[in-house]
Amino acid sequence: MPGPHPTDRNLAALADGRLHADQAADVRDHVQACPRCQLRLGLAADDRIVIKPTTGRSVPVPVVEESSSDLPAQGDIWRLSWETTTMLAVVWHVAADRVSVLPVIDTADADDWSALLDRTATGGLGPLAISVALETAVPWAVLDTRVGQVRDLEPLRSLRKAFRTGSTTAARRGEPVLSALDDRLLGLGELAEVLMELANAAWAPVVAATEVATPTFDELADAGVAINRALAISRGATPTDDEADLIEAAAGTRPGSRPVDERLQRAIDRPRRKAAIRARARANRRSEAAERLSLARDAQPELAAARGTQGAPPDYDLILDRLLDA
């Protein structure tokens, strides 16, 4: 492996063409020879990860085909990303709103609480070091692309148990840290900061609905909002971005954001929508968080219409796919 891995900041700058020519050449040379950094830099929308150096030559890295449900499962290796922060991690526990992950770390940083897995155990992605001491719960919104799977979970399971209980384990692991001057602590500390950035990634407002002022029906109608939508918004529905623009132009203040329906939030956070949302954010020159909130607001008219009819509840997937395909 050629030299240390580039930082997330340098990888993002390489992708955007902002690196100095000499530094860009060094980073590009590393990425061409490093499947892990190719995965860190790749786009989730691609069927494969492709790095395009100045020579025009491409370096493909196959990506595991997603299941029809695209749901993460224990042992899956996923690329996590939020804005310019990217890393690889192994999924350990899946909950309704969070996913517990064990980060993939540089093998040079592996301490005695890092399981060392060979290529056979990682389906060809390895050798990898997986830290059980840095296990972190992250929101679904950071799940980008499933890139592999750990085929034997027992080393991770036994090492994780040992870390939590102090029991002995036969899992292959890194060397213990014997001094506060150990160079590995710097790399592990930086990785812990990256994990905290991912763990704190949020886009849905947490304010209570009662904290958001609701315009009256007359105010909304005078602002040019359609009658049916004016009635819905006056009763507590969330205005779309276009409706918020009309209200702001008429009243001088923009309506506040309301909490997002939990089922709608989960549907937006499905990993298979990640690439489309990021592409839409780039096109609109917005952050990923702002684009997800905008998507939630744009879904309101169709959700309101669906709730007002008899029969099945709203089809969140159908509504979101229609908006993202527009």
GUTIDO-323466 format. One record per residue (C-alpha): x, y, z; residue in one letter; residue number from 0. Coordinates in Angstrom, 2 decimals. Layout:
! GUTIDO-323466
site X:X&Y:Y&Z:Z&type:a&seq:NUM
...
! end
This chain:
! GUTIDO-323466
site X:0.00&Y:0.00&Z:0.00&type:m&seq:0
site X:1.61&Y:3.33&Z:-1.10&type:p&seq:1
site X:2.07&Y:5.59&Z:1.92&type:g&seq:2
site X:-0.53&Y:6.80&Z:4.42&type:p&seq:3
site X:-4.15&Y:7.26&Z:3.32&type:h&seq:4
site X:-5.12&Y:10.81&Z:2.26&type:p&seq:5
site X:-7.38&Y:12.75&Z:4.61&type:t&seq:6
site X:-11.10&Y:13.14&Z:3.83&type:d&seq:7
site X:-10.42&Y:16.83&Z:3.15&type:r&seq:8
site X:-7.75&Y:16.03&Z:0.54&type:n&seq:9
site X:-9.93&Y:13.39&Z:-1.12&type:l&seq:10
site X:-12.79&Y:15.89&Z:-1.38&type:a&seq:11
site X:-10.41&Y:18.54&Z:-2.78&type:a&seq:12
site X:-9.11&Y:16.03&Z:-5.35&type:l&seq:13
site X:-12.65&Y:15.25&Z:-6.50&type:a&seq:14
site X:-13.44&Y:18.98&Z:-6.80&type:d&seq:15
site X:-10.17&Y:19.81&Z:-8.59&type:g&seq:16
site X:-8.97&Y:22.11&Z:-5.80&type:r&seq:17
site X:-5.65&Y:20.42&Z:-5.00&type:l&seq:18
site X:-2.31&Y:21.89&Z:-6.17&type:h&seq:19
site X:-0.99&Y:19.93&Z:-9.17&type:a&seq:20
site X:1.88&Y:18.27&Z:-7.29&type:d&seq:21
site X:-0.25&Y:17.31&Z:-4.30&type:q&seq:22
site X:-3.06&Y:16.14&Z:-6.58&type:a&seq:23
site X:-0.63&Y:13.85&Z:-8.40&type:a&seq:24
site X:0.51&Y:12.28&Z:-5.12&type:d&seq:25
site X:-3.03&Y:11.75&Z:-3.87&type:v&seq:26
site X:-4.16&Y:10.41&Z:-7.26&type:r&seq:27
site X:-1.27&Y:7.94&Z:-7.37&type:d&seq:28
site X:-2.23&Y:6.65&Z:-3.93&type:h&seq:29
site X:-5.92&Y:6.31&Z:-4.86&type:v&seq:30
site X:-5.09&Y:4.42&Z:-8.06&type:q&seq:31
site X:-3.31&Y:1.74&Z:-6.01&type:a&seq:32
site X:-5.65&Y:1.73&Z:-3.00&type:c&seq:33
site X:-9.08&Y:0.05&Z:-3.32&type:p&seq:34
site X:-10.07&Y:1.39&Z:0.09&type:r&seq:35
site X:-9.54&Y:5.03&Z:-0.94&type:c&seq:36
site X:-11.27&Y:4.35&Z:-4.25&type:q&seq:37
site X:-14.29&Y:3.30&Z:-2.21&type:l&seq:38
site X:-13.98&Y:6.40&Z:-0.01&type:r&seq:39
site X:-13.89&Y:8.67&Z:-3.06&type:l&seq:40
site X:-16.44&Y:6.88&Z:-5.24&type:g&seq:41
site X:-20.00&Y:8.00&Z:-6.04&type:l&seq:42
site X:-22.87&Y:5.92&Z:-4.66&type:a&seq:43
site X:-24.81&Y:6.36&Z:-7.91&type:a&seq:44
site X:-22.24&Y:4.36&Z:-9.89&type:d&seq:45
site X:-22.53&Y:0.64&Z:-10.53&type:d&seq:46
site X:-18.80&Y:0.58&Z:-9.77&type:r&seq:47
site X:-16.34&Y:2.98&Z:-8.23&type:i&seq:48
site X:-14.15&Y:4.60&Z:-10.88&type:v&seq:49
site X:-11.18&Y:6.90&Z:-10.36&type:i&seq:50
site X:-10.21&Y:8.94&Z:-13.45&type:k&seq:51
site X:-6.56&Y:10.06&Z:-13.36&type:p&seq:52
site X:-5.18&Y:12.66&Z:-15.78&type:t&seq:53
site X:-3.96&Y:9.88&Z:-18.07&type:t&seq:54
site X:-7.57&Y:9.01&Z:-18.86&type:g&seq:55
site X:-7.12&Y:5.50&Z:-17.46&type:r&seq:56
site X:-9.84&Y:4.26&Z:-15.13&type:s&seq:57
site X:-9.45&Y:2.01&Z:-12.12&type:v&seq:58
site X:-12.69&Y:0.08&Z:-11.47&type:p&seq:59
site X:-13.57&Y:-1.45&Z:-8.12&type:v&seq:60
site X:-16.71&Y:-3.64&Z:-8.12&type:p&seq:61
site X:-19.40&Y:-2.81&Z:-5.59&type:v&seq:62
site X:-21.53&Y:-5.51&Z:-4.03&type:v&seq:63
site X:-25.01&Y:-5.54&Z:-5.57&type:e&seq:64
site X:-27.58&Y:-4.10&Z:-3.19&type:e&seq:65
site X:-30.43&Y:-6.30&Z:-2.05&type:s&seq:66
site X:-33.90&Y:-5.29&Z:-3.13&type:s&seq:67
site X:-34.55&Y:-3.89&Z:0.35&type:s&seq:68
site X:-31.19&Y:-2.05&Z:0.51&type:d&seq:69
site X:-31.32&Y:-2.46&Z:4.27&type:l&seq:70
site X:-28.08&Y:-2.72&Z:6.25&type:p&seq:71
site X:-27.43&Y:-5.95&Z:8.13&type:a&seq:72
site X:-24.91&Y:-7.07&Z:10.72&type:q&seq:73
site X:-21.54&Y:-7.73&Z:9.11&type:g&seq:74
site X:-22.12&Y:-5.54&Z:6.05&type:d&seq:75
site X:-19.27&Y:-3.18&Z:5.17&type:i&seq:76
site X:-20.69&Y:0.22&Z:4.22&type:w&seq:77
site X:-19.27&Y:3.48&Z:3.03&type:r&seq:78
site X:-20.59&Y:6.24&Z:5.31&type:l&seq:79
site X:-20.70&Y:9.81&Z:4.06&type:s&seq:80
site X:-22.07&Y:13.20&Z:5.05&type:w&seq:81
site X:-21.07&Y:16.28&Z:3.10&type:e&seq:82
site X:-17.27&Y:15.85&Z:2.67&type:t&seq:83
site X:-16.79&Y:13.32&Z:5.49&type:t&seq:84
site X:-16.38&Y:9.71&Z:4.34&type:t&seq:85
site X:-15.25&Y:6.46&Z:5.91&type:m&seq:86
site X:-15.78&Y:2.69&Z:5.85&type:l&seq:87
site X:-17.41&Y:0.79&Z:8.70&type:a&seq:88
site X:-18.90&Y:-2.57&Z:9.58&type:v&seq:89
site X:-22.57&Y:-2.57&Z:10.60&type:v&seq:90
site X:-23.09&Y:-4.24&Z:13.95&type:w&seq:91
site X:-26.61&Y:-3.39&Z:15.11&type:h&seq:92
site X:-29.55&Y:-1.92&Z:13.19&type:v&seq:93
site X:-32.29&Y:0.09&Z:14.93&type:a&seq:94
site X:-35.22&Y:2.12&Z:13.61&type:a&seq:95
site X:-33.37&Y:5.44&Z:13.57&type:d&seq:96
site X:-29.68&Y:4.61&Z:14.19&type:r&seq:97
site X:-27.12&Y:2.06&Z:13.06&type:v&seq:98
site X:-24.29&Y:0.94&Z:15.34&type:s&seq:99
site X:-21.03&Y:0.62&Z:13.38&type:v&seq:100
site X:-17.46&Y:-0.55&Z:13.97&type:l&seq:101
site X:-15.07&Y:1.66&Z:11.96&type:p&seq:102
site X:-12.49&Y:0.35&Z:9.54&type:v&seq:103
site X:-9.11&Y:1.80&Z:10.56&type:i&seq:104
site X:-5.61&Y:1.85&Z:9.09&type:d&seq:105
site X:-3.86&Y:-1.42&Z:9.87&type:t&seq:106
site X:-0.91&Y:0.70&Z:11.05&type:a&seq:107
site X:-3.18&Y:2.19&Z:13.75&type:d&seq:108
site X:-4.52&Y:-1.16&Z:14.96&type:a&seq:109
site X:-4.39&Y:-1.49&Z:18.75&type:d&seq:110
site X:-5.30&Y:-4.49&Z:20.88&type:d&seq:111
site X:-9.00&Y:-3.62&Z:20.51&type:w&seq:112
site X:-8.83&Y:-3.87&Z:16.73&type:s&seq:113
site X:-9.61&Y:-7.14&Z:14.97&type:a&seq:114
site X:-7.27&Y:-7.93&Z:12.07&type:l&seq:115
site X:-9.10&Y:-9.57&Z:9.17&type:l&seq:116
site X:-7.50&Y:-10.98&Z:6.03&type:d&seq:117
site X:-8.82&Y:-10.76&Z:2.46&type:r&seq:118
site X:-10.72&Y:-14.01&Z:2.78&type:t&seq:119
site X:-12.70&Y:-12.73&Z:5.76&type:a&seq:120
site X:-13.56&Y:-9.42&Z:4.04&type:t&seq:121
site X:-14.51&Y:-10.77&Z:0.64&type:g&seq:122
site X:-11.41&Y:-9.36&Z:-1.06&type:g&seq:123
site X:-11.52&Y:-5.88&Z:0.48&type:l&seq:124
site X:-8.91&Y:-6.60&Z:3.11&type:g&seq:125
site X:-6.72&Y:-6.92&Z:4.88&type:p&seq:126
site X:-8.68&Y:-4.64&Z:7.19&type:l&seq:127
site X:-8.49&Y:-3.61&Z:10.83&type:a&seq:128
site X:-11.84&Y:-3.11&Z:12.59&type:i&seq:129
site X:-12.00&Y:-1.20&Z:15.88&type:s&seq:130
site X:-14.46&Y:-2.44&Z:18.50&type:v&seq:131
site X:-13.44&Y:0.28&Z:20.98&type:a&seq:132
site X:-14.72&Y:3.01&Z:18.61&type:l&seq:133
site X:-18.18&Y:1.52&Z:18.08&type:e&seq:134
site X:-20.56&Y:4.42&Z:17.35&type:t&seq:135
site X:-24.26&Y:4.84&Z:16.59&type:a&seq:136
site X:-24.84&Y:6.90&Z:13.43&type:v&seq:137
site X:-28.08&Y:8.02&Z:11.74&type:p&seq:138
site X:-29.39&Y:6.18&Z:8.69&type:w&seq:139
site X:-28.83&Y:9.33&Z:6.62&type:a&seq:140
site X:-25.06&Y:8.72&Z:6.49&type:v&seq:141
site X:-25.36&Y:5.23&Z:4.93&type:l&seq:142
site X:-24.02&Y:5.58&Z:1.40&type:d&seq:143
site X:-23.12&Y:2.32&Z:-0.35&type:t&seq:144
site X:-22.75&Y:-1.29&Z:0.73&type:r&seq:145
site X:-19.32&Y:-2.36&Z:-0.52&type:v&seq:146
site X:-18.77&Y:-5.77&Z:1.03&type:g&seq:147
site X:-19.41&Y:-8.11&Z:3.91&type:q&seq:148
site X:-17.41&Y:-9.68&Z:6.70&type:v&seq:149
site X:-17.80&Y:-13.41&Z:6.11&type:r&seq:150
site X:-16.80&Y:-14.53&Z:9.60&type:d&seq:151
site X:-18.15&Y:-12.39&Z:12.44&type:l&seq:152
site X:-16.72&Y:-14.49&Z:15.28&type:e&seq:153
site X:-13.42&Y:-12.51&Z:15.59&type:p&seq:154
site X:-15.39&Y:-9.26&Z:15.89&type:l&seq:155
site X:-17.94&Y:-10.81&Z:18.22&type:r&seq:156
site X:-15.37&Y:-12.26&Z:20.62&type:s&seq:157
site X:-13.17&Y:-9.13&Z:20.63&type:l&seq:158
site X:-16.18&Y:-6.88&Z:21.21&type:r&seq:159
site X:-17.26&Y:-9.08&Z:24.12&type:k&seq:160
site X:-13.75&Y:-8.95&Z:25.58&type:a&seq:161
site X:-13.70&Y:-5.16&Z:25.33&type:f&seq:162
site X:-17.03&Y:-4.88&Z:27.14&type:r&seq:163
site X:-16.50&Y:-7.55&Z:29.78&type:t&seq:164
site X:-12.73&Y:-7.94&Z:30.12&type:g&seq:165
site X:-12.91&Y:-11.61&Z:29.16&type:s&seq:166
site X:-10.15&Y:-13.30&Z:27.18&type:t&seq:167
site X:-10.37&Y:-13.76&Z:23.43&type:t&seq:168
site X:-8.49&Y:-15.68&Z:20.77&type:a&seq:169
site X:-9.31&Y:-13.17&Z:18.02&type:a&seq:170
site X:-6.37&Y:-11.90&Z:15.98&type:r&seq:171
site X:-5.81&Y:-8.34&Z:17.12&type:r&seq:172
site X:-3.35&Y:-5.46&Z:17.08&type:g&seq:173
site X:-0.64&Y:-4.76&Z:19.61&type:e&seq:174
site X:-1.56&Y:-3.06&Z:22.91&type:p&seq:175
site X:-0.87&Y:0.63&Z:23.43&type:v&seq:176
site X:1.86&Y:0.87&Z:26.08&type:l&seq:177
site X:2.46&Y:4.62&Z:26.14&type:s&seq:178
site X:0.60&Y:7.89&Z:25.72&type:a&seq:179
site X:3.27&Y:8.73&Z:23.13&type:l&seq:180
site X:2.17&Y:5.87&Z:20.87&type:d&seq:181
site X:1.76&Y:7.29&Z:17.33&type:d&seq:182
site X:-1.35&Y:5.19&Z:16.79&type:r&seq:183
site X:-3.28&Y:7.30&Z:19.28&type:l&seq:184
site X:-3.16&Y:10.26&Z:16.91&type:l&seq:185
site X:-4.76&Y:8.34&Z:14.06&type:g&seq:186
site X:-7.37&Y:6.79&Z:16.35&type:l&seq:187
site X:-8.17&Y:10.18&Z:17.86&type:g&seq:188
site X:-8.70&Y:11.72&Z:14.42&type:e&seq:189
site X:-10.95&Y:8.81&Z:13.46&type:l&seq:190
site X:-13.00&Y:9.31&Z:16.63&type:a&seq:191
site X:-13.59&Y:12.93&Z:15.58&type:e&seq:192
site X:-14.76&Y:11.81&Z:12.13&type:v&seq:193
site X:-17.14&Y:9.34&Z:13.77&type:l&seq:194
site X:-18.59&Y:12.12&Z:15.93&type:m&seq:195
site X:-19.22&Y:14.22&Z:12.82&type:e&seq:196
site X:-21.13&Y:11.34&Z:11.27&type:l&seq:197
site X:-22.97&Y:10.58&Z:14.52&type:a&seq:198
site X:-24.13&Y:14.22&Z:14.74&type:n&seq:199
site X:-25.30&Y:14.43&Z:11.13&type:a&seq:200
site X:-28.89&Y:15.68&Z:11.26&type:a&seq:201
site X:-31.33&Y:17.32&Z:8.90&type:w&seq:202
site X:-34.84&Y:17.03&Z:10.34&type:a&seq:203
site X:-35.82&Y:19.89&Z:12.70&type:p&seq:204
site X:-36.39&Y:18.92&Z:16.32&type:v&seq:205
site X:-38.54&Y:21.91&Z:17.30&type:v&seq:206
site X:-42.04&Y:21.24&Z:18.58&type:a&seq:207
site X:-44.90&Y:22.18&Z:16.26&type:a&seq:208
site X:-46.21&Y:24.59&Z:18.90&type:t&seq:209
site X:-43.00&Y:26.64&Z:18.54&type:e&seq:210
site X:-43.76&Y:27.41&Z:14.87&type:v&seq:211
site X:-46.17&Y:30.27&Z:14.14&type:a&seq:212
site X:-49.01&Y:29.23&Z:11.82&type:t&seq:213
site X:-50.30&Y:31.77&Z:9.25&type:p&seq:214
site X:-54.07&Y:32.16&Z:9.02&type:t&seq:215
site X:-56.05&Y:30.96&Z:6.02&type:f&seq:216
site X:-56.64&Y:34.55&Z:4.88&type:d&seq:217
site X:-52.94&Y:35.41&Z:5.13&type:e&seq:218
site X:-52.04&Y:32.36&Z:3.08&type:l&seq:219
site X:-54.69&Y:33.02&Z:0.45&type:a&seq:220
site X:-53.62&Y:36.66&Z:0.17&type:d&seq:221
site X:-50.04&Y:35.46&Z:-0.33&type:a&seq:222
site X:-51.13&Y:33.48&Z:-3.38&type:g&seq:223
site X:-51.08&Y:29.99&Z:-1.88&type:v&seq:224
site X:-53.62&Y:27.65&Z:-3.52&type:a&seq:225
site X:-56.90&Y:27.48&Z:-1.58&type:i&seq:226
site X:-56.64&Y:23.78&Z:-0.70&type:n&seq:227
site X:-53.05&Y:24.19&Z:0.44&type:r&seq:228
site X:-53.86&Y:27.39&Z:2.36&type:a&seq:229
site X:-56.47&Y:25.42&Z:4.28&type:l&seq:230
site X:-54.05&Y:22.55&Z:4.97&type:a&seq:231
site X:-51.20&Y:24.86&Z:6.07&type:i&seq:232
site X:-53.51&Y:26.88&Z:8.33&type:s&seq:233
site X:-54.38&Y:23.58&Z:10.02&type:r&seq:234
site X:-50.73&Y:22.69&Z:10.64&type:g&seq:235
site X:-49.39&Y:21.21&Z:7.38&type:a&seq:236
site X:-45.83&Y:22.11&Z:6.37&type:t&seq:237
site X:-45.52&Y:24.48&Z:3.39&type:p&seq:238
site X:-43.32&Y:23.52&Z:0.44&type:t&seq:239
site X:-40.33&Y:25.69&Z:-0.42&type:d&seq:240
site X:-42.33&Y:27.44&Z:-3.19&type:d&seq:241
site X:-45.20&Y:28.13&Z:-0.78&type:e&seq:242
site X:-42.74&Y:29.39&Z:1.83&type:a&seq:243
site X:-41.35&Y:31.80&Z:-0.80&type:d&seq:244
site X:-44.85&Y:33.20&Z:-1.39&type:l&seq:245
site X:-45.49&Y:33.58&Z:2.33&type:i&seq:246
site X:-42.13&Y:35.27&Z:2.89&type:e&seq:247
site X:-42.73&Y:37.70&Z:0.00&type:a&seq:248
site X:-46.14&Y:38.68&Z:1.39&type:a&seq:249
site X:-45.44&Y:38.68&Z:5.14&type:a&seq:250
site X:-41.73&Y:39.52&Z:5.23&type:g&seq:251
site X:-40.90&Y:36.45&Z:7.34&type:t&seq:252
site X:-40.37&Y:32.87&Z:6.29&type:r&seq:253
site X:-42.45&Y:30.19&Z:8.05&type:p&seq:254
site X:-40.45&Y:28.00&Z:10.43&type:g&seq:255
site X:-39.77&Y:24.32&Z:9.91&type:s&seq:256
site X:-41.96&Y:21.77&Z:11.60&type:r&seq:257
site X:-40.97&Y:18.30&Z:12.78&type:p&seq:258
site X:-40.81&Y:15.78&Z:9.93&type:v&seq:259
site X:-43.15&Y:12.80&Z:10.05&type:d&seq:260
site X:-41.05&Y:9.86&Z:11.31&type:e&seq:261
site X:-42.19&Y:7.54&Z:8.53&type:r&seq:262
site X:-41.34&Y:10.17&Z:5.93&type:l&seq:263
site X:-37.92&Y:10.71&Z:7.52&type:q&seq:264
site X:-37.17&Y:6.98&Z:7.45&type:r&seq:265
site X:-38.20&Y:6.80&Z:3.80&type:a&seq:266
site X:-35.94&Y:9.73&Z:2.87&type:i&seq:267
site X:-33.06&Y:8.12&Z:4.79&type:d&seq:268
site X:-33.21&Y:4.85&Z:2.84&type:r&seq:269
site X:-29.67&Y:4.33&Z:1.48&type:p&seq:270
site X:-30.89&Y:3.82&Z:-2.09&type:r&seq:271
site X:-31.96&Y:7.49&Z:-2.17&type:r&seq:272
site X:-28.60&Y:8.82&Z:-0.99&type:k&seq:273
site X:-27.06&Y:9.33&Z:-4.45&type:a&seq:274
site X:-30.15&Y:11.05&Z:-5.89&type:a&seq:275
site X:-30.40&Y:13.40&Z:-2.91&type:i&seq:276
site X:-26.71&Y:14.31&Z:-3.11&type:r&seq:277
site X:-27.03&Y:14.95&Z:-6.86&type:a&seq:278
site X:-30.08&Y:17.14&Z:-6.27&type:r&seq:279
site X:-28.21&Y:19.01&Z:-3.53&type:a&seq:280
site X:-25.32&Y:19.72&Z:-5.89&type:r&seq:281
site X:-27.70&Y:20.92&Z:-8.62&type:a&seq:282
site X:-29.48&Y:23.24&Z:-6.17&type:n&seq:283
site X:-26.20&Y:24.31&Z:-4.50&type:r&seq:284
site X:-27.46&Y:23.25&Z:-1.10&type:r&seq:285
site X:-26.06&Y:21.11&Z:1.65&type:s&seq:286
site X:-27.28&Y:17.53&Z:1.92&type:e&seq:287
site X:-29.12&Y:18.40&Z:5.13&type:a&seq:288
site X:-30.93&Y:21.33&Z:3.47&type:a&seq:289
site X:-31.81&Y:19.20&Z:0.44&type:e&seq:290
site X:-33.34&Y:16.44&Z:2.57&type:r&seq:291
site X:-35.46&Y:18.97&Z:4.45&type:l&seq:292
site X:-36.52&Y:20.54&Z:1.15&type:s&seq:293
site X:-37.51&Y:17.09&Z:-0.15&type:l&seq:294
site X:-39.59&Y:16.49&Z:2.99&type:a&seq:295
site X:-41.41&Y:19.80&Z:2.47&type:r&seq:296
site X:-41.98&Y:19.15&Z:-1.25&type:d&seq:297
site X:-43.66&Y:15.85&Z:-0.36&type:a&seq:298
site X:-46.30&Y:17.58&Z:1.79&type:q&seq:299
site X:-49.02&Y:18.27&Z:-0.85&type:p&seq:300
site X:-49.12&Y:14.66&Z:-2.03&type:e&seq:301
site X:-49.00&Y:13.35&Z:1.53&type:l&seq:302
site X:-51.85&Y:15.64&Z:2.55&type:a&seq:303
site X:-53.93&Y:14.52&Z:-0.44&type:a&seq:304
site X:-53.24&Y:10.85&Z:0.33&type:a&seq:305
site X:-54.22&Y:11.27&Z:3.98&type:r&seq:306
site X:-57.47&Y:12.90&Z:2.94&type:g&seq:307
site X:-58.65&Y:9.87&Z:1.00&type:t&seq:308
site X:-60.15&Y:6.60&Z:2.16&type:q&seq:309
site X:-58.08&Y:3.41&Z:2.16&type:g&seq:310
site X:-54.36&Y:2.73&Z:2.47&type:a&seq:311
site X:-51.91&Y:5.15&Z:4.14&type:p&seq:312
site X:-49.65&Y:7.32&Z:1.97&type:p&seq:313
site X:-47.08&Y:5.51&Z:-0.18&type:d&seq:314
site X:-43.98&Y:7.38&Z:0.96&type:y&seq:315
site X:-41.68&Y:5.54&Z:-1.44&type:d&seq:316
site X:-43.83&Y:6.29&Z:-4.47&type:l&seq:317
site X:-44.11&Y:9.98&Z:-3.60&type:i&seq:318
site X:-40.38&Y:10.41&Z:-2.94&type:l&seq:319
site X:-39.32&Y:8.50&Z:-6.05&type:d&seq:320
site X:-41.60&Y:10.70&Z:-8.15&type:r&seq:321
site X:-40.07&Y:13.86&Z:-6.68&type:l&seq:322
site X:-36.49&Y:12.63&Z:-7.14&type:l&seq:323
site X:-37.14&Y:11.53&Z:-10.72&type:d&seq:324
site X:-38.65&Y:14.91&Z:-11.68&type:a&seq:325
! end
